[in-house]
């Protein structure tokens, strides 16, 4: 079952868990753990 996830859903999730690191796959194909700075104010839509 697939579920559509919006940017707002993702922002709320990040707010709730307080994430500081994010796992990604690098250009070399190897997994990386990267520090992540997340500012929930940057996700607001224009006019909000």
C-alpha positions, 0 to 999 in steps of 0.5 A, spaced: 500 500 500 502 506 497 501 513 501 502 520 499 507 524 503 507 531 503 512 536 505 508 538 511 507 531 513 515 530 513 516 537 516 511 535 522 515 528 523 522 531 523 519 536 528 516 530 532 523 526 532 528 532 533 533 528 527 540 530 527 543 526 522 540 523 516 543 516 512 544 517 505 547 514 499 553 518 496 555 519 489 560 513 490 554 508 492 556 507 499 552 509 505 553 516 509 551 518 515 550 526 514 549 531 520 542 535 518 540 542 520 533 542 520 529 549 521 521 548 521 520 555 519 524 554 512 518 549 510 512 554 511 509 556 505 509 563 502 503 567 505 502 563 512 
